[in-house]
């Protein structure tokens, strides 16, 4: 957790840093400012912290001038010797309002409050975004097909398989329609989702969701039957692909 301390008394800064490290060694103080002006300048050249510890009376005025001058959406724990500003504090981004001298237990509770409301939610959001990024690495999920003078777009979840026939590449839809496409199977392997599609041999790539049966075949190979009623040719998992295919199907 990265924090900014806005405080004009050095002993107060030192004491706060000491308590923060005692409570959580993962807290990283990335900056200390002493005035409204220096805080504004700090934000212009530094990344936003996760949390601000802010005194109210600074060298050049009250900290509330910051909120009037610039847009601050970062949560704030106010640390002050004055209790008359509590209402003003909670009109902005206040998580808690701690009176000096700051007690360790009060500071700990304030940090736990921040984490429960803000930080964990933010971390969870970042994790979700990362997972979504991992799940969607730019794989091609639609194919534009020309039918006569018309064009249609076919999503990958409507494709049963890709195959080569007479040196041309085709896709077969779930509705048993075949369309020629301008991609080699080598190219397709690189651009389609490997969790959904698998190249079982030199001539065929199949959709895992369209597998109807997996049968033993000669020489330790496997034969695949798709849901499609319209036969293409025997879909055989080549011997050198069997082990990899079993791992793929068993994810």
DARACOR-V211343 format. One record per backbone hydrogen bond with DSSP energy under -0.5 kcal/mol. NH is the residue of the N-H (numbers start at 1). CO is the residue of the C=O. E is the energy in kcal/mol with one decimal. If there is no record, write none. Layout:
<<NH/CO/E> <NH/CO/E>>
//
This chain:
<<3/28/-2.7> <4/51/-2.1> <5/31/-2.4> <6/4/-0.6> <6/53/-3.3> <7/5/-0.7> <7/33/-2.4> <10/8/-0.6> <13/9/-2.0> <14/10/-2.9> <15/11/-2.3> <16/12/-2.2> <17/13/-2.7> <18/14/-2.2> <19/15/-2.1> <20/16/-2.6> <21/17/-2.3> <22/18/-1.6> <23/19/-2.2> <24/20/-2.9> <27/24/-1.7> <28/1/-3.4> <29/27/-0.6> <30/3/-2.4> <30/28/-0.9> <31/3/-0.8> <33/5/-2.5> <39/35/-1.7> <40/36/-2.2> <41/37/-2.4> <42/38/-2.1> <43/39/-2.1> <44/40/-1.1> <45/41/-0.6> <45/42/-1.2> <46/42/-0.6> <50/2/-2.8> <51/2/-1.4> <52/75/-2.0> <53/4/-2.9> <54/52/-0.6> <54/77/-2.1> <55/6/-3.3> <58/56/-0.8> <58/61/-2.7> <59/34/-2.0> <61/58/-1.1> <63/56/-2.7> <65/62/-1.8> <66/63/-2.0> <67/63/-0.6> <68/64/-1.0> <69/65/-1.8> <70/66/-2.7> <72/70/-0.7> <73/71/-0.6> <75/50/-0.5> <76/93/-2.7> <77/52/-3.0> <78/76/-0.6> <78/96/-2.4> <79/54/-2.5> <80/98/-2.5> <86/83/-1.2> <89/85/-2.4> <90/86/-1.9> <91/88/-1.0> <92/89/-1.3> <94/89/-0.8> <95/76/-3.5> <96/76/-0.9> <98/78/-3.4> <100/80/-2.3> <107/103/-2.4> <108/104/-2.7> <109/105/-2.3> <110/106/-1.9> <111/107/-2.3> <112/108/-2.5> <113/109/-2.2> <114/110/-2.3> <115/111/-2.7> <116/112/-2.3> <117/113/-1.8> <118/114/-3.5> <119/114/-1.2> <120/115/-2.4> <122/118/-2.3> <123/119/-2.8> <124/120/-2.8> <125/121/-2.2> <126/122/-2.3> <127/123/-2.5> <128/124/-2.5> <129/125/-2.5> <130/126/-2.4> <131/127/-2.7> <132/128/-2.7> <133/129/-2.2> <134/130/-2.5> <135/131/-2.5> <136/132/-1.5> <140/191/-4.1> <143/154/-2.0> <145/143/-0.6> <145/152/-3.6> <147/145/-0.6> <147/150/-3.3> <148/146/-0.5> <150/147/-2.2> <152/145/-2.7> <154/143/-2.9> <154/152/-0.5> <155/153/-0.6> <156/141/-2.3> <158/155/-2.0> <159/156/-1.5> <160/158/-0.6> <160/172/-2.8> <161/172/-1.3> <162/205/-2.8> <163/170/-2.4> <164/203/-1.9> <165/168/-2.8> <168/165/-1.5> <169/181/-0.5> <170/163/-3.1> <171/179/-2.4> <172/161/-2.9> <173/171/-0.5> <173/177/-2.7> <174/158/-1.8> <176/173/-1.7> <179/171/-2.2> <181/169/-2.5> <183/181/-0.8> <188/184/-2.4> <189/185/-2.3> <190/186/-0.7> <190/187/-0.9> <191/187/-0.9> <191/188/-1.0> <192/188/-1.9> <196/193/-1.2> <197/193/-2.5> <198/206/-2.0> <200/198/-0.9> <200/204/-1.2> <201/204/-1.2> <204/201/-0.5> <205/162/-2.6> <206/198/-2.7> <207/160/-2.3> <208/196/-3.0> <208/206/-0.5> <210/207/-1.9> <211/208/-1.1> <212/225/-3.4> <213/225/-2.0> <215/223/-3.2> <217/221/-2.4> <221/217/-0.7> <221/218/-1.0> <222/237/-1.1> <223/215/-3.3> <224/235/-3.3> <225/213/-2.5> <227/210/-2.0> <231/229/-0.8> <232/233/-0.5> <235/224/-0.6> <236/234/-1.0> <237/222/-3.1> <238/200/-2.4> <238/236/-0.7> <241/238/-2.0> <242/238/-0.9> <242/239/-0.7> <245/241/-2.9> <246/242/-2.4> <247/243/-1.7> <248/244/-2.2> <249/245/-2.7> <250/246/-1.1> <251/248/-1.1>>
//
